[in-house]
Amino acid sequence: MALEDLFKTVTKRFNDDAPEEQEPMFKCPRCQQSVPESQFQELNKVCPKCNYHARLTAAERLRLTADAGSFVEYDTDLCSADPLHFPGYAQKVESLQALTGLRDAVITGECTIKGSRTVLIIMDSHFMMASMGSAVGEKITRAIETATEKGLPVVAFTASGGARMQEGILSLMQMAKTSGAVARHGEAGLLYMTVMTDPTTGGVTASFASLGDIILAEPKVLIGFAGRRVIEGTIHQRLPDNFQLAEFLQEKGFLDMIVERRSMRSVLSHLLKLHGYEKETSAGGV
């Protein structure tokens, strides 16, 4: 056998014996079961075993909610300053901007949802756990005020660890500012809906997230103000295991509805139309 033929034979045998490349797997942090990553992505980051709803980026949430090509973003250049000169804060913001492609922890804008024109607010927990600093509060306030001026409804997807401590009192002031904007929007007779996603906590829960005319949530998301350990340490009582989960809060009357991700766009569209925000004849929605 020629040396070249021998080389081809050995190479073929080696390749035939080599294990096939395995498809990447997703291991669910809740049920610990593994599923193909492709299946997890096809289900929009929902575990097919236990219905765990993983966190989405703002871009992913936008894709699932707005009609294709309909979104026009507001205040694209608005981002936080460093009012307290907090050590390392400016550098952290810059690194997260590069990593996520966002200017700050929320995107706002105008779109159609199955043809109904809406102002959309989407918080992104991948940017400093979507903590609410001065820029986040300002963008949300401006979006709601624009909706009031244009006579449009607002849909806000909330996800936050609370107020951004690196901006001190300026971050806490956003609670009152955003709440005031929501109040004026309501006085104008307009619809404001919030969708609480994982997690919605702290000052965001204590302000605009809890002020929706209709409050929705994804399944089993964490919703609360203070953490479990802080509350238990204060009241010296053991809290229920499902305390601060969406299902517990719905049972207590805090939430109107729990909606799975696959149905969210249709439910929002139905609620918009139910409140008189009909499909625009010029819109390209379905």
PLY file of the C-alpha trace (Angstrom):
ply
format ascii 1.0
element vertex 286
property float x
property float y
property float z
element edge 285
property int vertex1
property int vertex2
end_header
0.00 0.00 0.00
1.32 3.40 -0.97
2.15 5.79 1.83
-0.52 8.23 0.62
-3.22 5.52 0.64
-2.16 4.41 4.12
-2.47 7.99 5.38
-6.00 8.29 3.92
-7.05 4.98 5.51
-5.77 5.95 8.95
-7.34 9.42 8.69
-10.71 7.97 7.69
-10.63 5.44 10.54
-9.75 8.18 13.02
-12.59 10.41 11.82
-15.09 7.53 11.85
-14.17 6.66 15.44
-14.31 10.26 16.66
-17.42 11.09 18.72
-20.04 13.19 17.00
-20.16 16.82 18.06
-22.76 17.24 20.78
-25.42 19.93 20.56
-25.08 22.55 23.33
-27.44 21.91 26.22
-29.29 24.28 28.53
-29.51 23.22 32.18
-32.53 24.78 33.84
-31.61 26.48 37.13
-35.03 25.62 38.58
-35.66 21.95 37.71
-32.02 21.05 36.93
-33.12 19.24 33.76
-31.14 19.62 30.54
-32.68 20.38 27.16
-31.09 21.24 23.81
-30.11 24.88 23.66
-31.83 25.19 20.26
-35.15 24.03 21.77
-34.76 26.46 24.67
-34.19 29.33 22.24
-37.10 28.28 20.02
-39.35 28.49 23.08
-38.09 32.05 23.71
-36.02 31.00 26.72
-38.73 29.01 28.47
-37.86 25.60 29.94
-40.11 22.90 28.37
-39.79 20.76 31.52
-40.92 23.14 34.27
-42.01 26.33 32.42
-39.16 28.38 33.89
-39.11 31.80 32.18
-35.49 32.93 31.86
-34.57 36.60 31.70
-34.65 38.30 28.31
-32.61 41.16 26.96
-34.45 44.32 25.97
-33.88 43.45 22.30
-35.37 39.99 22.77
-38.39 41.38 24.60
-38.90 43.99 21.90
-38.79 41.34 19.16
-41.48 39.30 20.93
-43.75 42.28 21.62
-43.71 44.91 18.87
-44.75 44.48 15.25
-41.69 44.02 13.05
-40.16 47.33 11.98
-42.64 49.44 13.95
-40.48 50.51 16.91
-39.14 54.07 17.01
-36.89 54.58 20.01
-36.99 57.66 22.24
-34.01 59.39 23.90
-31.37 57.13 22.39
-28.42 59.13 23.76
-29.65 59.62 27.32
-27.46 57.91 29.92
-26.40 58.35 33.54
-23.81 60.84 34.70
-21.75 60.31 37.87
-23.27 62.95 40.17
-21.66 61.61 43.37
-18.32 60.66 41.78
-18.91 57.20 43.18
-15.69 55.13 42.96
-15.66 52.98 39.82
-19.21 53.89 38.79
-18.38 55.66 35.52
-16.11 52.80 34.46
-18.78 50.21 35.27
-21.37 52.06 33.19
-18.97 52.29 30.26
-18.13 48.59 30.40
-21.80 47.62 30.52
-22.58 49.89 27.59
-19.94 48.08 25.56
-21.10 44.65 26.74
-24.87 45.09 26.24
-25.05 47.67 23.45
-27.41 49.73 25.63
-26.91 53.28 26.84
-28.62 52.46 30.14
-30.96 49.92 31.74
-34.15 50.79 29.85
-35.28 51.37 26.28
-38.38 53.41 25.50
-40.19 54.21 22.31
-43.29 53.99 20.19
-44.49 50.92 18.30
-47.54 48.98 17.27
-48.64 45.74 18.94
-50.71 43.83 16.41
-51.54 47.19 14.88
-52.40 49.14 18.06
-50.09 52.13 18.50
-48.45 52.04 21.94
-45.62 53.60 23.93
-43.34 50.80 25.11
-40.97 50.72 28.09
-38.61 47.74 28.49
-36.15 47.38 31.36
-33.12 45.12 30.90
-31.73 43.30 33.95
-28.45 42.64 32.12
-27.50 46.30 32.65
-26.66 46.73 36.35
-29.73 44.61 37.26
-31.87 47.35 35.67
-31.39 49.53 38.72
-33.19 52.86 38.40
-30.82 55.78 38.29
-31.55 59.32 37.12
-31.32 58.45 33.41
-33.61 55.43 33.73
-36.20 57.47 35.63
-35.92 60.34 33.17
-36.41 58.08 30.13
-39.44 56.42 31.69
-40.94 59.78 32.69
-40.41 61.27 29.24
-41.95 58.21 27.58
-45.09 58.41 29.74
-45.35 62.17 29.21
-45.05 61.69 25.44
-47.82 59.10 25.59
-50.00 61.59 27.48
-49.37 64.29 24.86
-50.17 61.90 21.99
-53.10 60.20 23.68
-51.43 56.79 23.60
-51.48 53.83 26.00
-48.30 52.67 27.74
-47.02 49.12 28.21
-44.11 48.86 30.65
-42.06 45.67 31.10
-40.43 46.05 34.50
-37.34 44.23 35.79
-35.16 45.80 38.43
-33.09 45.37 41.54
-34.37 48.74 42.76
-32.86 52.20 43.02
-29.25 52.69 41.87
-27.33 53.35 45.07
-24.38 54.87 43.18
-26.55 57.93 42.52
-27.91 58.29 46.06
-30.93 60.54 46.58
-31.09 61.34 42.84
-32.06 57.73 42.16
-34.70 57.75 44.91
-36.24 60.90 43.45
-37.14 58.93 40.33
-39.83 57.08 42.28
-41.85 60.26 42.76
-41.10 61.56 39.27
-42.22 58.44 37.44
-45.28 58.09 39.67
-46.28 61.68 38.91
-46.05 61.02 35.18
-48.24 57.93 35.57
-50.81 59.96 37.53
-51.05 62.62 34.81
-51.37 59.91 32.16
-54.26 58.39 34.13
-55.94 61.77 34.60
-55.97 62.06 30.82
-58.07 58.87 30.69
-55.35 56.75 29.10
-54.47 53.10 29.68
-51.28 52.15 31.52
-50.30 48.47 31.76
-47.30 47.01 33.54
-45.82 43.56 32.99
-43.63 42.46 35.89
-40.74 40.21 34.89
-37.97 38.60 36.91
-37.06 40.31 39.17
-39.14 43.40 39.90
-38.04 44.69 43.29
-37.14 47.73 45.39
-38.03 51.26 44.38
-39.33 50.22 40.96
-41.94 47.99 42.61
-42.68 50.82 45.04
-43.38 53.28 42.22
-44.41 53.03 38.56
-44.36 49.21 38.35
-47.24 48.88 40.82
-49.36 51.70 39.39
-50.67 49.98 36.29
-54.39 50.09 35.52
-53.76 46.45 34.66
-50.81 44.59 36.21
-49.57 41.41 34.54
-46.63 39.15 35.32
-44.82 36.18 33.86
-45.07 32.90 35.82
-43.15 32.52 39.09
-41.24 35.79 38.78
-39.85 37.45 41.90
-41.78 40.58 42.91
-41.26 42.54 46.10
-39.78 45.53 47.86
-37.33 44.39 50.54
-35.71 40.96 50.47
-36.99 37.92 52.35
-34.19 37.94 54.95
-34.73 41.62 55.74
-38.47 41.14 56.24
-38.10 37.98 58.34
-35.48 39.70 60.47
-37.82 42.65 61.02
-41.05 40.82 61.82
-39.38 37.76 63.38
-41.64 35.38 61.48
-41.09 32.69 58.86
-42.57 33.71 55.51
-44.31 31.27 53.13
-42.03 29.51 50.66
-43.80 31.14 47.70
-43.71 34.59 49.27
-42.96 37.29 46.65
-43.65 34.96 43.71
-46.19 36.10 41.13
-48.66 33.35 42.03
-48.72 34.37 45.71
-49.24 38.02 44.79
-52.05 37.18 42.39
-53.76 35.18 45.14
-53.54 38.25 47.40
-55.00 40.54 44.73
-51.85 42.43 43.80
-51.70 41.08 40.23
-54.52 40.94 37.72
-53.18 38.12 35.57
-50.21 35.80 35.08
-49.42 35.38 31.41
-46.99 32.96 29.81
-44.46 34.42 27.42
-45.88 32.67 24.37
-49.25 34.39 24.95
-48.07 37.82 26.14
-48.25 39.67 22.82
-51.75 38.39 22.08
-52.99 39.24 25.58
-51.58 42.77 25.38
-53.15 43.26 21.95
-56.51 42.02 23.22
-56.42 44.34 26.23
-55.47 47.33 24.08
-58.35 46.71 21.69
-60.73 46.04 24.59
-59.94 49.56 25.85
-60.57 51.18 22.48
-57.07 51.26 21.00
-57.98 49.74 17.68
-55.62 48.52 14.99
-54.37 51.37 12.79
-55.26 50.94 9.15
-51.73 52.05 8.15
-49.97 49.66 10.51
-48.27 46.54 9.28
-49.21 44.40 12.27
-50.98 41.08 12.02
0 1
1 2
2 3
3 4
4 5
5 6
6 7
7 8
8 9
9 10
10 11
11 12
12 13
13 14
14 15
15 16
16 17
17 18
18 19
19 20
20 21
21 22
22 23
23 24
24 25
25 26
26 27
27 28
28 29
29 30
30 31
31 32
32 33
33 34
34 35
35 36
36 37
37 38
38 39
39 40
40 41
41 42
42 43
43 44
44 45
45 46
46 47
47 48
48 49
49 50
50 51
51 52
52 53
53 54
54 55
55 56
56 57
57 58
58 59
59 60
60 61
61 62
62 63
63 64
64 65
65 66
66 67
67 68
68 69
69 70
70 71
71 72
72 73
73 74
74 75
75 76
76 77
77 78
78 79
79 80
80 81
81 82
82 83
83 84
84 85
85 86
86 87
87 88
88 89
89 90
90 91
91 92
92 93
93 94
94 95
95 96
96 97
97 98
98 99
99 100
100 101
101 102
102 103
103 104
104 105
105 106
106 107
107 108
108 109
109 110
110 111
111 112
112 113
113 114
114 115
115 116
116 117
117 118
118 119
119 120
120 121
121 122
122 123
123 124
124 125
125 126
126 127
127 128
128 129
129 130
130 131
131 132
132 133
133 134
134 135
135 136
136 137
137 138
138 139
139 140
140 141
141 142
142 143
143 144
144 145
145 146
146 147
147 148
148 149
149 150
150 151
151 152
152 153
153 154
154 155
155 156
156 157
157 158
158 159
159 160
160 161
161 162
162 163
163 164
164 165
165 166
166 167
167 168
168 169
169 170
170 171
171 172
172 173
173 174
174 175
175 176
176 177
177 178
178 179
179 180
180 181
181 182
182 183
183 184
184 185
185 186
186 187
187 188
188 189
189 190
190 191
191 192
192 193
193 194
194 195
195 196
196 197
197 198
198 199
199 200
200 201
201 202
202 203
203 204
204 205
205 206
206 207
207 208
208 209
209 210
210 211
211 212
212 213
213 214
214 215
215 216
216 217
217 218
218 219
219 220
220 221
221 222
222 223
223 224
224 225
225 226
226 227
227 228
228 229
229 230
230 231
231 232
232 233
233 234
234 235
235 236
236 237
237 238
238 239
239 240
240 241
241 242
242 243
243 244
244 245
245 246
246 247
247 248
248 249
249 250
250 251
251 252
252 253
253 254
254 255
255 256
256 257
257 258
258 259
259 260
260 261
261 262
262 263
263 264
264 265
265 266
266 267
267 268
268 269
269 270
270 271
271 272
272 273
273 274
274 275
275 276
276 277
277 278
278 279
279 280
280 281
281 282
282 283
283 284
284 285
